Amino acid sequence: MPTPHYGQPRYRVIAEELRKRIRSGVIPPGALLPTESALTAEFRAARGTVRQAIAALREAGLVATEHGRGTYATPRQRDPDEGSETETQQRQVAADAELASLFSIEVGAALMEQQSLTRTHGAVRTVVRTYRLLPAEQ
């Protein structure tokens, strides 16, 4: 089935159609994609164009190619932020020698520390601490 491509490279149009089929489950994880010959006939495209489309899907991690087996849809990758929660806390701290040097302030000067803790499915994934100068008292 030819697809209008409105100025897009033909391989991208083919890759997008195959991507839709994979994401919708028409081509389920682990299932073989149609052969290059079948895709060239369906999209009325050159073999090189179909190969470019498959290469784009491979780069996106949607398909894998095994010599002698063919190209198949890979299992869906879980969104790394799915099930994540972040908690943020702020507190005033005294600058240690390293922070004082970085901010060009005296050791013991007040800084605001902000800590963001991200958990994914209950396990700590990241801890980010940022420091900033307090506004000058007027």
N, CA, C and O atoms as a printed pandas DataFrame, in Angstrom:
     atom_number atom_name residue_name chain_id  residue_number  x_coord  y_coord  z_coord
0              1         N          MET        A               1    0.836   -1.168    0.000
1              2        CA          MET        A               1    0.000    0.000    0.000
2              3         C          MET        A               1    0.881    1.230    0.000
3              4         O          MET        A               1    1.574    1.473    0.988
4              5         N          PRO        A               2    0.885    2.000   -1.040
5              6        CA          PRO        A               2    1.721    3.200   -1.089
6              7         C          PRO        A               2    1.204    4.240   -0.087
7              8         O          PRO        A               2    0.000    4.372    0.134
8              9         N          THR        A               3    2.128    4.955    0.496
9             10        CA          THR        A               3    1.783    5.946    1.493
10            11         C          THR        A               3    2.227    7.310    1.005
11            12         O          THR        A               3    3.366    7.449    0.558
12            13         N          PRO        A               4    1.367    8.334    1.073
13            14        CA          PRO        A               4    1.829    9.665    0.686
14            15         C          PRO        A               4    2.862   10.137    1.690
15            16         O          PRO        A               4    2.717    9.913    2.892
16            17         N          HIS        A               5    3.904   10.790    1.200
17            18        CA          HIS        A               5    4.970   11.170    2.124
18            19         C          HIS        A               5    5.201   12.659    2.211
19            20         O          HIS        A               5    6.024   13.088    3.020
20            21         N          TYR        A               6    4.537   13.452    1.442
21            22        CA          TYR        A               6    4.550   14.907    1.580
22            23         C          TYR        A               6    5.920   15.481    1.919
23            24         O          TYR        A               6    6.068   16.196    2.910
24            25         N          GLY        A               7    6.913   15.174    1.105
25            26        CA          GLY        A               7    8.230   15.770    1.283
26            27         C          GLY        A               7    9.153   15.025    2.225
27            28         O          GLY        A               7   10.345   15.330    2.266
28            29         N          GLN        A               8    8.651   14.053    2.990
29            30        CA          GLN        A               8    9.523   13.258    3.863
30            31         C          GLN        A               8   10.252   12.225    3.024
31            32         O          GLN        A               8    9.723   11.753    2.017
32            33         N          PRO        A               9   11.474   11.867    3.435
33            34        CA          PRO        A               9   12.140   10.770    2.731
34            35         C          PRO        A               9   11.279    9.504    2.814
35            36         O          PRO        A               9   10.676    9.214    3.848
36            37         N          ARG        A              10   11.236    8.787    1.747
37            38        CA          ARG        A              10   10.373    7.598    1.641
38            39         C          ARG        A              10   10.658    6.582    2.741
39            40         O          ARG        A              10    9.729    5.975    3.275
40            41         N          TYR        A              11   11.932    6.390    3.087
41            42        CA          TYR        A              11   12.260    5.388    4.107
42            43         C          TYR        A              11   11.650    5.764    5.460
43            44         O          TYR        A              11   11.282    4.883    6.236
44            45         N          ARG        A              12   11.539    7.072    5.748
45            46        CA          ARG        A              12   10.943    7.493    7.023
46            47         C          ARG        A              12    9.454    7.177    7.069
47            48         O          ARG        A              12    8.924    6.793    8.112
48            49         N          VAL        A              13    8.791    7.340    5.944
49            50        CA          VAL        A              13    7.366    7.030    5.868
50            51         C          VAL        A              13    7.160    5.537    6.118
51            52         O          VAL        A              13    6.256    5.148    6.857
52            53         N          ILE        A              14    7.990    4.712    5.510
53            54        CA          ILE        A              14    7.897    3.258    5.689
54            55         C          ILE        A              14    8.219    2.904    7.138
55            56         O          ILE        A              14    7.514    2.104    7.752
56            57         N          ALA        A              15    9.277    3.494    7.687
57            58        CA          ALA        A              15    9.662    3.227    9.077
58            59         C          ALA        A              15    8.537    3.622   10.023
59            60         O          ALA        A              15    8.256    2.899   10.979
60            61         N          GLU        A              16    7.888    4.756    9.774
61            62        CA          GLU        A              16    6.796    5.216   10.650
62            63         C          GLU        A              16    5.618    4.255   10.598
63            64         O          GLU        A              16    5.007    3.969   11.627
64            65         N          GLU        A              17    5.296    3.755    9.416
65            66        CA          GLU        A              17    4.194    2.794    9.293
66            67         C          GLU        A              17    4.530    1.512   10.059
67            68         O          GLU        A              17    3.680    0.976   10.771
68            69         N          LEU        A              18    5.752    1.023    9.918
69            70        CA          LEU        A              18    6.154   -0.187   10.640
70            71         C          LEU        A              18    6.193    0.079   12.145
71            72         O          LEU        A              18    5.816   -0.784   12.938
72            73         N          ARG        A              19    6.646    1.269   12.542
73            74        CA          ARG        A              19    6.668    1.645   13.960
74            75         C          ARG        A              19    5.246    1.594   14.540
75            76         O          ARG        A              19    5.041    1.087   15.643
76            77         N          LYS        A              20    4.272    2.121   13.795
77            78        CA          LYS        A              20    2.876    2.091   14.245
78            79         C          LYS        A              20    2.404    0.655   14.427
79            80         O          LYS        A              20    1.729    0.338   15.407
80            81         N          ARG        A              21    2.750   -0.193   13.505
81            82        CA          ARG        A              21    2.328   -1.598   13.584
82            83         C          ARG        A              21    2.942   -2.287   14.803
83            84         O          ARG        A              21    2.289   -3.090   15.468
84            85         N          ILE        A              22    4.207   -1.963   15.087
85            86        CA          ILE        A              22    4.879   -2.568   16.237
86            87         C          ILE        A              22    4.256   -2.064   17.530
87            88         O          ILE        A              22    3.943   -2.854   18.420
88            89         N          ARG        A              23    4.075   -0.750   17.637
89            90        CA          ARG        A              23    3.543   -0.170   18.877
90            91         C          ARG        A              23    2.084   -0.551   19.127
91            92         O          ARG        A              23    1.658   -0.663   20.277
92            93         N          SER        A              24    1.327   -0.749   18.061
93            94        CA          SER        A              24   -0.083   -1.112   18.230
94            95         C          SER        A              24   -0.265   -2.600   18.483
95            96         O          SER        A              24   -1.350   -3.035   18.869
96            97         N          GLY        A              25    0.794   -3.390   18.269
97            98        CA          GLY        A              25    0.692   -4.823   18.499
98            99         C          GLY        A              25    0.339   -5.621   17.262
99           100         O          GLY        A              25    0.238   -6.846   17.324
100          101         N          VAL        A              26    0.147   -4.941   16.127
101          102        CA          VAL        A              26   -0.106   -5.667   14.881
102          103         C          VAL        A              26    1.096   -6.578   14.599
103          104         O          VAL        A              26    0.944   -7.710   14.141
104          105         N          ILE        A              27    2.295   -6.050   14.887
105          106        CA          ILE        A              27    3.512   -6.869   14.858
106          107         C          ILE        A              27    3.937   -6.968   16.323
107          108         O          ILE        A              27    4.550   -6.036   16.844
108          109         N          PRO        A              28    3.622   -8.090   17.005
109          110        CA          PRO        A              28    3.917   -8.197   18.433
110          111         C          PRO        A              28    5.406   -8.417   18.708
111          112         O          PRO        A              28    6.143   -8.831   17.813
112          113         N          PRO        A              29    5.860   -8.142   19.947
113          114        CA          PRO        A              29    7.256   -8.363   20.304
114          115         C          PRO        A              29    7.669   -9.806   19.996
115          116         O          PRO        A              29    6.954  -10.753   20.321
116          117         N          GLY        A              30    8.816   -9.948   19.372
117          118        CA          GLY        A              30    9.329  -11.269   19.014
118          119         C          GLY        A              30    8.883  -11.756   17.651
119          120         O          GLY        A              30    9.455  -12.714   17.129
120          121         N          ALA        A              31    7.875  -11.125   17.057
121          122        CA          ALA        A              31    7.377  -11.557   15.750
122          123         C          ALA        A              31    8.295  -11.044   14.650
123          124         O          ALA        A              31    8.849   -9.947   14.739
124          125         N          LEU        A              32    8.442  -11.845   13.633
125          126        CA          LEU        A              32    9.240  -11.442   12.478
126          127         C          LEU        A              32    8.498  -10.380   11.676
127          128         O          LEU        A              32    7.278  -10.439   11.521
128          129         N          LEU        A              33    9.250   -9.413   11.173
129          130        CA          LEU        A              33    8.693   -8.448   10.241
130          131         C          LEU        A              33    8.539   -9.147    8.900
131          132         O          LEU        A              33    9.187  -10.166    8.660
132          133         N          PRO        A              34    7.698   -8.622    8.026
133          134        CA          PRO        A              34    7.632   -9.197    6.681
134          135         C          PRO        A              34    9.015   -9.130    6.029
135          136         O          PRO        A              34    9.840   -8.295    6.400
136          137         N          THR        A              35    9.260   -9.991    5.077
137          138        CA          THR        A              35   10.550  -10.010    4.391
138          139         C          THR        A              35   10.747   -8.717    3.612
139          140         O          THR        A              35    9.790   -7.995    3.329
140          141         N          GLU        A              36   12.002   -8.436    3.269
141          142        CA          GLU        A              36   12.295   -7.250    2.454
142          143         C          GLU        A              36   11.505   -7.297    1.154
143          144         O          GLU        A              36   10.986   -6.276    0.702
144          145         N          SER        A              37   11.414   -8.470    0.559
145          146        CA          SER        A              37   10.666   -8.602   -0.703
146          147         C          SER        A              37    9.205   -8.237   -0.515
147          148         O          SER        A              37    8.622   -7.536   -1.342
148          149         N          ALA        A              38    8.610   -8.713    0.578
149          150        CA          ALA        A              38    7.203   -8.406    0.836
150          151         C          ALA        A              38    7.028   -6.909    1.087
151          152         O          ALA        A              38    6.052   -6.315    0.629
152          153         N          LEU        A              39    7.964   -6.297    1.811
153          154        CA          LEU        A              39    7.860   -4.864    2.097
154          155         C          LEU        A              39    8.080   -4.025    0.839
155          156         O          LEU        A              39    7.417   -3.005    0.653
156          157         N          THR        A              40    9.008   -4.445   -0.028
157          158        CA          THR        A              40    9.215   -3.690   -1.272
158          159         C          THR        A              40    7.956   -3.746   -2.137
159          160         O          THR        A              40    7.606   -2.766   -2.795
160          161         N          ALA        A              41    7.282   -4.889   -2.132
161          162        CA          ALA        A              41    6.046   -5.006   -2.913
162          163         C          ALA        A              41    4.922   -4.186   -2.268
163          164         O          ALA        A              41    4.195   -3.480   -2.967
164          165         N          GLU        A              42    4.774   -4.274   -0.947
165          166        CA          GLU        A              42    3.698   -3.565   -0.271
166          167         C          GLU        A              42    3.832   -2.056   -0.407
167          168         O          GLU        A              42    2.851   -1.364   -0.677
168          169         N          PHE        A              43    5.044   -1.546   -0.220
169          170        CA          PHE        A              43    5.240   -0.091   -0.251
170          171         C          PHE        A              43    5.675    0.428   -1.621
171          172         O          PHE        A              43    5.866    1.630   -1.806
172          173         N          ARG        A              44    5.828   -0.492   -2.581
173          174        CA          ARG        A              44    6.281   -0.122   -3.929
174          175         C          ARG        A              44    7.529    0.744   -3.840
175          176         O          ARG        A              44    7.607    1.835   -4.405
176          177         N          ALA        A              45    8.508    0.209   -3.101
177          178        CA          ALA        A              45    9.758    0.938   -2.858
178          179         C          ALA        A              45   10.934    0.039   -3.214
179          180         O          ALA        A              45   10.802   -1.182   -3.294
180          181         N          ALA        A              46   12.071    0.657   -3.423
181          182        CA          ALA        A              46   13.293   -0.088   -3.720
182          183         C          ALA        A              46   13.774   -0.817   -2.469
183          184         O          ALA        A              46   13.491   -0.398   -1.347
184          185         N          ARG        A              47   14.498   -1.905   -2.672
185          186        CA          ARG        A              47   15.025   -2.690   -1.554
186          187         C          ARG        A              47   15.898   -1.832   -0.643
187          188         O          ARG        A              47   15.842   -1.980    0.578
188          189         N          GLY        A              48   16.700   -0.944   -1.213
189          190        CA          GLY        A              48   17.563   -0.069   -0.415
190          191         C          GLY        A              48   16.756    0.856    0.482
191          192         O          GLY        A              48   17.165    1.145    1.607
192          193         N          THR        A              49   15.623    1.319   -0.002
193          194        CA          THR        A              49   14.752    2.183    0.784
194          195         C          THR        A              49   14.173    1.409    1.964
195          196         O          THR        A              49   14.114    1.931    3.078
196          197         N          VAL        A              50   13.750    0.184    1.731
197          198        CA          VAL        A              50   13.219   -0.663    2.798
198          199         C          VAL        A              50   14.321   -0.950    3.814
199          200         O          VAL        A              50   14.074   -0.937    5.020
200          201         N          ARG        A              51   15.518   -1.206    3.339
201          202        CA          ARG        A              51   16.633   -1.462    4.262
202          203         C          ARG        A              51   16.926   -0.237    5.127
203          204         O          ARG        A              51   17.238   -0.375    6.310
204          205         N          GLN        A              52   16.829    0.955    4.547
205          206        CA          GLN        A              52   17.023    2.196    5.317
206          207         C          GLN        A              52   15.955    2.324    6.396
207          208         O          GLN        A              52   16.254    2.723    7.522
208          209         N          ALA        A              53   14.719    1.987    6.061
209          210        CA          ALA        A              53   13.624    2.058    7.032
210          211         C          ALA        A              53   13.872    1.095    8.190
211          212         O          ALA        A              53   13.676    1.446    9.354
212          213         N          ILE        A              54   14.302   -0.115    7.863
213          214        CA          ILE        A              54   14.585   -1.107    8.901
214          215         C          ILE        A              54   15.769   -0.656    9.759
215          216         O          ILE        A              54   15.770   -0.856   10.973
216          217         N          ALA        A              55   16.774   -0.049    9.126
217          218        CA          ALA        A              55   17.921    0.463    9.880
218          219         C          ALA        A              55   17.479    1.552   10.858
219          220         O          ALA        A              55   17.986    1.613   11.978
220          221         N          ALA        A              56   16.547    2.406   10.454
221          222        CA          ALA        A              56   16.031    3.457   11.342
222          223         C          ALA        A              56   15.306    2.837   12.529
223          224         O          ALA        A              56   15.444    3.313   13.655
224          225         N          LEU        A              57   14.542    1.789   12.290
225          226        CA          LEU        A              57   13.848    1.096   13.383
226          227         C          LEU        A              57   14.837    0.401   14.306
227          228         O          LEU        A              57   14.636    0.350   15.520
228          229         N          ARG        A              58   15.904   -0.132   13.726
229          230        CA          ARG        A              58   16.947   -0.786   14.526
230          231         C          ARG        A              58   17.614    0.226   15.444
231          232         O          ARG        A              58   17.849   -0.053   16.620
232          233         N          GLU        A              59   17.923    1.418   14.898
233          234        CA          GLU        A              59   18.542    2.481   15.694
234          235         C          GLU        A              59   17.625    2.930   16.823
235          236         O          GLU        A              59   18.104    3.297   17.896
236          237         N          ALA        A              60   16.320    2.907   16.600
237          238        CA          ALA        A              60   15.354    3.308   17.616
238          239         C          ALA        A              60   15.110    2.198   18.638
239          240         O          ALA        A              60   14.394    2.400   19.618
240          241         N          GLY        A              61   15.712    1.018   18.406
241          242        CA          GLY        A              61   15.555   -0.085   19.343
242          243         C          GLY        A              61   14.242   -0.829   19.213
243          244         O          GLY        A              61   13.870   -1.590   20.106
244          245         N          LEU        A              62   13.531   -0.620   18.106
245          246        CA          LEU        A              62   12.240   -1.279   17.915
246          247         C          LEU        A              62   12.357   -2.647   17.260
247          248         O          LEU        A              62   11.479   -3.496   17.419
248          249         N          VAL        A              63   13.443   -2.859   16.524
249          250        CA          VAL        A              63   13.648   -4.156   15.868
250          251         C          VAL        A              63   15.101   -4.586   16.033
251          252         O          VAL        A              63   15.986   -3.779   16.315
252          253         N          ALA        A              64   15.312   -5.876   15.849
253          254        CA          ALA        A              64   16.666   -6.436   15.833
254          255         C          ALA        A              64   16.737   -7.389   14.650
255          256         O          ALA        A              64   15.744   -8.010   14.270
256          257         N          THR        A              65   17.919   -7.492   14.080
257          258        CA          THR        A              65   18.106   -8.376   12.935
258          259         C          THR        A              65   19.115   -9.438   13.312
259          260         O          THR        A              65   20.192   -9.129   13.822
260          261         N          GLU        A              66   18.766  -10.700   13.059
261          262        CA          GLU        A              66   19.678  -11.812   13.303
262          263         C          GLU        A              66   19.949  -12.504   11.974
263          264         O          GLU        A              66   19.030  -12.857   11.235
264          265         N          HIS        A              67   21.218  -12.685   11.696
265          266        CA          HIS        A              67   21.605  -13.339   10.449
266          267         C          HIS        A              67   20.988  -14.734   10.402
267          268         O          HIS        A              67   21.128  -15.518   11.340
268          269         N          GLY        A              68   20.318  -15.026    9.318
269          270        CA          GLY        A              68   19.695  -16.329    9.141
270          271         C          GLY        A              68   18.300  -16.436    9.747
271          272         O          GLY        A              68   17.566  -17.377    9.446
272          273         N          ARG        A              69   17.932  -15.496   10.586
273          274        CA          ARG        A              69   16.602  -15.542   11.200
274          275         C          ARG        A              69   15.689  -14.484   10.604
275          276         O          ARG        A              69   14.529  -14.761   10.301
276          277         N          GLY        A              70   16.204  -13.283   10.436
277          278        CA          GLY        A              70   15.399  -12.193    9.913
278          279         C          GLY        A              70   15.344  -11.045   10.890
279          280         O          GLY        A              70   16.130  -10.981   11.835
280          281         N          THR        A              71   14.419  -10.144   10.660
281          282        CA          THR        A              71   14.249   -8.969   11.514
282          283         C          THR        A              71   12.968   -9.149   12.304
283          284         O          THR        A              71   11.917   -9.465   11.747
284          285         N          TYR        A              72   13.069   -8.945   13.602
285          286        CA          TYR        A              72   11.915   -9.142   14.465
286          287         C          TYR        A              72   11.734   -7.948   15.388
287          288         O          TYR        A              72   12.680   -7.212   15.668
288          289         N          ALA        A              73   10.497   -7.764   15.858
289          290        CA          ALA        A              73   10.182   -6.690   16.797
290          291         C          ALA        A              73   10.767   -7.050   18.152
291          292         O          ALA        A              73   10.618   -8.177   18.624
292          293         N          THR        A              74   11.427   -6.091   18.768
293          294        CA          THR        A              74   12.024   -6.340   20.077
294          295         C          THR        A              74   10.972   -6.131   21.162
295          296         O          THR        A              74    9.987   -5.423   20.951
296          297         N          PRO        A              75   11.181   -6.746   22.315
297          298        CA          PRO        A              75   10.242   -6.510   23.424
298          299         C          PRO        A              75   10.236   -5.033   23.776
299          300         O          PRO        A              75   11.259   -4.356   23.674
300          301         N          ARG        A              76    9.081   -4.540   24.189
301          302        CA          ARG        A              76    8.959   -3.124   24.552
302          303         C          ARG        A              76    9.866   -2.805   25.717
303          304         O          ARG        A              76    9.960   -3.561   26.684
304          305         N          GLN        A              77   10.534   -1.668   25.605
305          306        CA          GLN        A              77   11.358   -1.179   26.699
306          307         C          GLN        A              77   10.463   -0.432   27.664
307          308         O          GLN        A              77    9.604    0.344   27.246
308          309         N          ARG        A              78   10.654   -0.655   28.922
309          310        CA          ARG        A              78    9.877    0.057   29.934
310          311         C          ARG        A              78   10.386    1.483   30.026
311          312         O          ARG        A              78   11.592    1.729   29.989
312          313         N          ASP        A              79    9.468    2.406   30.144
313          314        CA          ASP        A              79    9.824    3.809   30.312
314          315         C          ASP        A              79   10.574    3.942   31.632
315          316         O          ASP        A              79   10.037    3.569   32.675
316          317         N          PRO        A              80   11.846    4.482   31.617
317          318        CA          PRO        A              80   12.609    4.551   32.846
318          319         C          PRO        A              80   11.963    5.415   33.915
319          320         O          PRO        A              80   12.274    5.253   35.095
320          321         N          ASP        A              81   11.070    6.332   33.539
321          322        CA          ASP        A              81   10.418    7.186   34.525
322          323         C          ASP        A              81    9.080    6.623   34.999
323          324         O          ASP        A              81    8.437    7.194   35.880
324          325         N          GLU        A              82    8.662    5.496   34.408
325          326        CA          GLU        A              82    7.400    4.890   34.813
326          327         C          GLU        A              82    7.547    4.380   36.247
327          328         O          GLU        A              82    8.511    3.682   36.561
328          329         N          GLY        A              83    6.617    4.719   37.097
329          330        CA          GLY        A              83    6.676    4.273   38.487
330          331         C          GLY        A              83    7.657    5.067   39.326
331          332         O          GLY        A              83    7.994    4.647   40.433
332          333         N          SER        A              84    8.128    6.211   38.828
333          334        CA          SER        A              84    9.095    7.027   39.559
334          335         C          SER        A              84    8.386    8.102   40.360
335          336         O          SER        A              84    7.332    8.609   39.976
336          337         N          GLU        A              85    8.997    8.428   41.478
337          338        CA          GLU        A              85    8.510    9.554   42.270
338          339         C          GLU        A              85    9.731   10.302   42.782
339          340         O          GLU        A              85   10.758    9.702   43.099
340          341         N          THR        A              86    9.603   11.614   42.859
341          342        CA          THR        A              86   10.705   12.458   43.308
342          343         C          THR        A              86   10.259   13.253   44.514
343          344         O          THR        A              86    9.176   13.837   44.533
344          345         N          GLU        A              87   11.114   13.264   45.521
345          346        CA          GLU        A              87   10.840   14.116   46.676
346          347         C          GLU        A              87   11.988   15.108   46.799
347          348         O          GLU        A              87   13.152   14.760   46.603
348          349         N          THR        A              88   11.644   16.343   47.127
349          350        CA          THR        A              88   12.630   17.413   47.210
350          351         C          THR        A              88   12.578   18.034   48.593
351          352         O          THR        A              88   11.503   18.296   49.133
352          353         N          GLN        A              89   13.755   18.266   49.160
353          354        CA          GLN        A              89   13.868   18.907   50.464
354          355         C          GLN        A              89   14.865   20.046   50.361
355          356         O          GLN        A              89   15.821   19.976   49.589
356          357         N          GLN        A              90   14.638   21.101   51.143
357          358        CA          GLN        A              90   15.574   22.222   51.208
358          359         C          GLN        A              90   15.968   22.439   52.663
359          360         O          GLN        A              90   15.170   22.228   53.577
360          361         N          ARG        A              91   17.202   22.860   52.858
361          362        CA          ARG        A              91   17.650   23.221   54.198
362          363         C          ARG        A              91   18.843   24.153   54.091
363          364         O          ARG        A              91   19.560   24.169   53.090
364          365         N          GLN        A              92   19.031   24.913   55.128
365          366        CA          GLN        A              92   20.169   25.819   55.187
366          367         C          GLN        A              92   21.339   25.052   55.790
367          368         O          GLN        A              92   21.188   24.367   56.802
368          369         N          VAL        A              93   22.512   25.173   55.160
369          370        CA          VAL        A              93   23.710   24.475   55.639
370          371         C          VAL        A              93   24.872   25.454   55.706
371          372         O          VAL        A              93   24.854   26.512   55.077
372          373         N          ALA        A              94   25.883   25.078   56.483
373          374        CA          ALA        A              94   27.113   25.868   56.561
374          375         C          ALA        A              94   28.077   25.340   55.500
375          376         O          ALA        A              94   28.244   24.129   55.359
376          377         N          ALA        A              95   28.701   26.236   54.764
377          378        CA          ALA        A              95   29.623   25.852   53.697
378          379         C          ALA        A              95   30.859   25.188   54.280
379          380         O          ALA        A              95   31.500   25.723   55.184
380          381         N          ASP        A              96   31.188   24.002   53.744
381          382        CA          ASP        A              96   32.457   23.373   54.125
382          383         C          ASP        A              96   33.554   24.001   53.268
383          384         O          ASP        A              96   33.281   24.912   52.486
384          385         N          ALA        A              97   34.783   23.528   53.407
385          386        CA          ALA        A              97   35.914   24.139   52.699
386          387         C          ALA        A              97   35.729   24.068   51.177
387          388         O          ALA        A              97   36.022   25.036   50.474
388          389         N          GLU        A              98   35.249   22.940   50.672
389          390        CA          GLU        A              98   35.084   22.780   49.216
390          391         C          GLU        A              98   34.006   23.726   48.679
391          392         O          GLU        A              98   34.219   24.401   47.672
392          393         N          LEU        A              99   32.856   23.776   49.344
393          394        CA          LEU        A              99   31.786   24.674   48.893
394          395         C          LEU        A              99   32.203   26.131   49.030
395          396         O          LEU        A              99   31.913   26.945   48.153
396          397         N          ALA        A             100   32.880   26.464   50.123
397          398        CA          ALA        A             100   33.340   27.841   50.321
398          399         C          ALA        A             100   34.268   28.249   49.186
399          400         O          ALA        A             100   34.186   29.371   48.687
400          401         N          SER        A             101   35.138   27.355   48.782
401          402        CA          SER        A             101   36.068   27.645   47.690
402          403         C          SER        A             101   35.310   27.838   46.371
403          404         O          SER        A             101   35.604   28.759   45.610
404          405         N          LEU        A             102   34.338   26.967   46.109
405          406        CA          LEU        A             102   33.571   27.062   44.869
406          407         C          LEU        A             102   32.780   28.359   44.781
407          408         O          LEU        A             102   32.717   28.979   43.720
408          409         N          PHE        A             103   32.177   28.771   45.890
409          410        CA          PHE        A             103   31.343   29.973   45.899
410          411         C          PHE        A             103   32.122   31.242   46.244
411          412         O          PHE        A             103   31.568   32.341   46.232
412          413         N          SER        A             104   33.414   31.083   46.553
413          414        CA          SER        A             104   34.248   32.218   46.972
414          415         C          SER        A             104   33.643   32.918   48.197
415          416         O          SER        A             104   33.492   34.139   48.233
416          417         N          ILE        A             105   33.308   32.105   49.184
417          418        CA          ILE        A             105   32.776   32.614   50.447
418          419         C          ILE        A             105   33.600   32.020   51.585
419          420         O          ILE        A             105   34.471   31.183   51.351
420          421         N          GLU        A             106   33.333   32.443   52.798
421          422        CA          GLU        A             106   34.063   31.933   53.958
422          423         C          GLU        A             106   33.488   30.586   54.390
423          424         O          GLU        A             106   32.292   30.332   54.246
424          425         N          VAL        A             107   34.362   29.725   54.923
425          426        CA          VAL        A             107   33.920   28.469   55.500
426          427         C          VAL        A             107   32.915   28.802   56.596
427          428         O          VAL        A             107   33.151   29.699   57.406
428          429         N          GLY        A             108   31.812   28.093   56.622
429          430        CA          GLY        A             108   30.778   28.321   57.629
430          431         C          GLY        A             108   29.675   29.275   57.176
431          432         O          GLY        A             108   28.655   29.401   57.853
432          433         N          ALA        A             109   29.867   29.952   56.031
433          434        CA          ALA        A             109   28.831   30.851   55.527
434          435         C          ALA        A             109   27.588   30.033   55.158
435          436         O          ALA        A             109   27.694   28.861   54.797
436          437         N          ALA        A             110   26.436   30.649   55.251
437          438        CA          ALA        A             110   25.171   29.955   55.003
438          439         C          ALA        A             110   24.908   29.768   53.506
439          440         O          ALA        A             110   25.076   30.688   52.707
440          441         N          LEU        A             111   24.490   28.547   53.154
441          442        CA          LEU        A             111   24.063   28.201   51.794
442          443         C          LEU        A             111   22.727   27.487   51.894
443          444         O          LEU        A             111   22.385   26.933   52.939
444          445         N          MET        A             112   21.979   27.502   50.810
445          446        CA          MET        A             112   20.748   26.722   50.740
446          447         C          MET        A             112   21.072   25.448   49.970
447          448         O          MET        A             112   21.579   25.496   48.850
448          449         N          GLU        A             113   20.773   24.315   50.583
449          450        CA          GLU        A             113   20.982   23.016   49.935
450          451         C          GLU        A             113   19.615   22.471   49.541
451          452         O          GLU        A             113   18.685   22.454   50.348
452          453         N          GLN        A             114   19.505   22.028   48.295
453          454        CA          GLN        A             114   18.276   21.383   47.843
454          455         C          GLN        A             114   18.637   19.971   47.439
455          456         O          GLN        A             114   19.560   19.764   46.650
456          457         N          GLN        A             115   17.918   19.000   47.972
457          458        CA          GLN        A             115   18.177   17.596   47.646
458          459         C          GLN        A             115   16.940   17.015   46.986
459          460         O          GLN        A             115   15.837   17.093   47.529
460          461         N          SER        A             116   17.133   16.433   45.812
461          462        CA          SER        A             116   16.047   15.744   45.107
462          463         C          SER        A             116   16.389   14.270   45.059
463          464         O          SER        A             116   17.457   13.878   44.588
464          465         N          LEU        A             117   15.472   13.462   45.551
465          466        CA          LEU        A             117   15.668   12.016   45.609
466          467         C          LEU        A             117   14.622   11.375   44.713
467          468         O          LEU        A             117   13.425   11.587   44.907
468          469         N          THR        A             118   15.057   10.596   43.740
469          470        CA          THR        A             118   14.122    9.923   42.833
470          471         C          THR        A             118   14.141    8.433   43.120
471          472         O          THR        A             118   15.198    7.805   43.160
472          473         N          ARG        A             119   12.960    7.883   43.319
473          474        CA          ARG        A             119   12.807    6.442   43.543
474          475         C          ARG        A             119   12.005    5.862   42.387
475          476         O          ARG        A             119   11.042    6.468   41.919
476          477         N          THR        A             120   12.408    4.699   41.939
477          478        CA          THR        A             120   11.667    3.972   40.921
478          479         C          THR        A             120   11.249    2.650   41.532
479          480         O          THR        A             120   12.093    1.841   41.917
480          481         N          HIS        A             121    9.958    2.434   41.619
481          482        CA          HIS        A             121    9.395    1.237   42.250
482          483         C          HIS        A             121    9.994    1.027   43.638
483          484         O          HIS        A             121   10.303   -0.100   44.025
484          485         N          GLY        A             122   10.156    2.129   44.388
485          486        CA          GLY        A             122   10.627    2.064   45.761
486          487         C          GLY        A             122   12.135    2.111   45.943
487          488         O          GLY        A             122   12.608    2.408   47.039
488          489         N          ALA        A             123   12.898    1.826   44.899
489          490        CA          ALA        A             123   14.361    1.820   45.012
490          491         C          ALA        A             123   14.920    3.190   44.613
491          492         O          ALA        A             123   14.481    3.783   43.628
492          493         N          VAL        A             124   15.885    3.682   45.381
493          494        CA          VAL        A             124   16.495    4.974   45.077
494          495         C          VAL        A             124   17.247    4.862   43.757
495          496         O          VAL        A             124   18.088    3.982   43.571
496          497         N          ARG        A             125   16.921    5.777   42.843
497          498        CA          ARG        A             125   17.574    5.791   41.530
498          499         C          ARG        A             125   18.588    6.920   41.430
499          500         O          ARG        A             125   19.687    6.715   40.913
500          501         N          THR        A             126   18.238    8.115   41.918
501          502        CA          THR        A             126   19.176    9.231   41.859
502          503         C          THR        A             126   19.022   10.099   43.102
503          504         O          THR        A             126   17.947   10.194   43.695
504          505         N          VAL        A             127   20.125   10.724   43.472
505          506        CA          VAL        A             127   20.131   11.747   44.508
506          507         C          VAL        A             127   20.900   12.917   43.917
507          508         O          VAL        A             127   22.052   12.774   43.509
508          509         N          VAL        A             128   20.248   14.080   43.874
509          510        CA          VAL        A             128   20.882   15.271   43.323
510          511         C          VAL        A             128   20.847   16.353   44.393
511          512         O          VAL        A             128   19.788   16.694   44.920
512          513         N          ARG        A             129   22.018   16.882   44.702
513          514        CA          ARG        A             129   22.103   17.984   45.663
514          515         C          ARG        A             129   22.606   19.214   44.932
515          516         O          ARG        A             129   23.607   19.163   44.218
516          517         N          THR        A             130   21.901   20.319   45.117
517          518        CA          THR        A             130   22.334   21.590   44.546
518          519         C          THR        A             130   22.452   22.601   45.682
519          520         O          THR        A             130   21.735   22.535   46.680
520          521         N          TYR        A             131   23.362   23.520   45.498
521          522        CA          TYR        A             131   23.606   24.561   46.513
522          523         C          TYR        A             131   23.479   25.906   45.846
523          524         O          TYR        A             131   23.826   26.078   44.677
524          525         N          ARG        A             132   22.964   26.878   46.622
525          526        CA          ARG        A             132   22.914   28.248   46.112
526          527         C          ARG        A             132   23.140   29.200   47.270
527          528         O          ARG        A             132   22.896   28.902   48.440
528          529         N          LEU        A             133   23.624   30.366   46.866
529          530        CA          LEU        A             133   23.839   31.417   47.851
530          531         C          LEU        A             133   22.499   31.921   48.341
531          532         O          LEU        A             133   21.531   31.980   47.584
532          533         N          LEU        A             134   22.449   32.278   49.594
533          534        CA          LEU        A             134   21.255   32.914   50.124
534          535         C          LEU        A             134   21.207   34.354   49.661
535          536         O          LEU        A             134   22.258   34.967   49.471
536          537         N          PRO        A             135   20.024   34.914   49.473
537          538        CA          PRO        A             135   19.939   36.321   49.079
538          539         C          PRO        A             135   20.574   37.199   50.158
539          540         O          PRO        A             135   20.461   36.904   51.348
540          541         N          ALA        A             136   21.231   38.261   49.750
541          542        CA          ALA        A             136   21.884   39.173   50.702
542          543         C          ALA        A             136   20.824   39.838   51.557
543          544         O          ALA        A             136   19.783   40.278   51.069
544          545         N          GLU        A             137   21.118   39.898   52.847
545          546        CA          GLU        A             137   20.185   40.556   53.792
546          547         C          GLU        A             137   20.211   42.036   53.548
547          548         O          GLU        A             137   21.272   42.598   53.277
548          549         N          GLN        A             138   19.080   42.679   53.636
549          550        CA          GLN        A             138   19.031   44.123   53.379
550          551         C          GLN        A             138   18.781   44.884   54.636
551          552         O          GLN        A             138   18.709   46.113   54.610
